[in-house]
């Protein structure tokens, strides 16, 4: 994460998007809250490393974008993820 924050300092025009997900175990509200906490944790860590919080956009998906079946124990690990991408937004 420190390398990422260092690189982001070289591109202040980029907005940072954090998308967080959960697997389908647990209820909808729980999973949405869980993915929200994941996104917030990543955002706080980037801010602690010097990234301006005004550049960060967080989206919590909960279990809305699952790709693996509930009985796929290995696949469930891939559902619990955070994606970080960057956009050059026009004014």
Secondary structure, 3 states (H helix, E strand, C coil): CHHHHHHHHCCCCEEEEEEECCCCCCCHHHHHHHHHHHHHHHHHHHHHCCCCHHHEEEEECCCCCCCCCCCCHHHHHHHCCEEEEEEECCC
